[in-house]
Amino acid sequence: MTGEAQEASATAEIAALNDAFRRCPSGGLVMLTQGVLALDGVAQERLIGEVRGFDRFTPDNDPYGEHNFGAIDLSGECFFWKIDTYDRTLTCASPDPADPSLTTRVLTIMRAEEW
């Protein structure tokens, strides 16, 4: 496999792992910012449902093809979600985000103005 093909394969694997984690976040952490926590429970549930179901990836919002960021409009307000990949100790970036044994995913959901 060429270097380019290996890179494309790793990117596809990272995207698949990010999608799986976003849809059913186990084995990592989900962080809700103060702005999201200030929403009532119904709005929080709607927002989390939108994050789980997000599939509108474009070159503008996903330039590296890793499915690690999205923007959602909820009742006229913009929210962002972002997946970061850390090493297992959460002290630095994962050495290989395509390898779940080396990676802890952290999904952060925030109001756009909290970015």
C-alpha positions in Angstrom: 0.0 0.0 0.0 1.4 3.4 -0.9 1.9 6.2 1.6 -1.1 8.0 0.1 -3.3 4.9 0.3 -2.2 4.3 3.9 -3.0 7.9 4.9 -6.5 7.6 3.2 -7.1 4.3 5.0 -6.1 5.8 8.4 -8.3 8.9 7.8 -11.3 6.6 6.9 -10.7 4.6 10.1 -10.5 7.8 12.2 -13.7 9.1 10.7 -15.4 5.7 11.4 -14.2 5.7 15.0 -15.3 9.3 15.5 -18.7 8.6 14.0 -19.1 5.5 16.3 -18.1 7.4 19.4 -20.3 10.4 18.6 -23.3 8.1 18.1 -22.7 6.0 21.2 -20.0 7.6 23.4 -18.4 4.8 25.3 -14.7 4.5 26.0 -14.2 8.2 26.1 -15.5 11.4 27.6 -18.4 13.8 26.8 -18.0 17.4 28.0 -20.9 19.8 28.0 -19.9 23.5 28.5 -21.6 25.8 30.9 -23.6 27.3 28.1 -25.0 23.8 27.2 -25.6 23.0 30.9 -27.7 26.2 31.2 -30.2 24.8 28.7 -33.2 23.0 30.1 -33.2 19.2 30.0 -35.4 18.9 26.9 -33.2 21.3 24.9 -30.1 19.4 26.1 -31.6 16.1 24.9 -32.5 17.6 21.5 -29.0 19.0 21.1 -27.3 15.7 22.0 -29.7 13.9 19.6 -28.6 16.3 16.9 -25.0 15.7 17.6 -25.4 11.9 17.5 -27.3 12.1 14.2 -25.0 14.6 12.5 -24.0 13.6 9.0 -23.7 16.8 7.1 -19.9 16.7 6.5 -18.6 18.9 3.8 -15.1 20.0 2.8 -15.9 23.3 4.6 -16.6 21.8 8.0 -14.5 18.6 7.6 -11.4 19.5 5.5 -9.4 16.5 6.7 -12.2 14.0 6.4 -12.0 12.9 10.1 -15.6 13.7 11.1 -14.4 15.5 14.2 -16.4 18.8 14.1 -19.9 19.9 13.4 -22.2 22.9 13.7 -25.9 22.6 14.6 -28.7 25.1 14.6 -31.1 24.5 17.5 -34.0 26.9 17.7 -32.1 29.6 16.0 -28.9 29.3 18.1 -25.6 27.8 16.8 -23.9 25.0 18.7 -20.6 23.3 17.9 -19.4 19.9 18.7 -15.8 18.7 18.5 -14.0 15.4 19.0 -10.4 15.5 20.2 -8.1 12.5 20.4 -5.8 12.1 23.3 -3.4 9.5 24.6 -4.8 7.1 27.2 -3.6 9.3 30.0 -5.3 12.4 28.6 -2.0 14.3 28.8 -1.2 14.8 25.1 -2.4 14.0 21.6 -2.9 10.4 20.7 0.1 9.0 18.9 -2.3 7.2 16.5 -6.0 8.3 16.5 -6.8 5.3 14.2 -5.8 2.9 17.1 -8.4 2.7 19.8 -6.0 1.0 22.2 -3.8 4.2 22.1 -6.6 6.8 22.1 -9.2 8.4 24.3 -11.8 10.4 22.5 -13.3 13.5 24.1 -16.5 15.0 22.6 -17.2 18.6 23.6 -20.5 20.2 22.9 -20.7 24.0 23.2 -22.6 27.1 22.2 -20.8 28.7 19.3 -19.9 31.8 21.3 -18.1 29.6 23.8 -15.6 28.6 21.1 
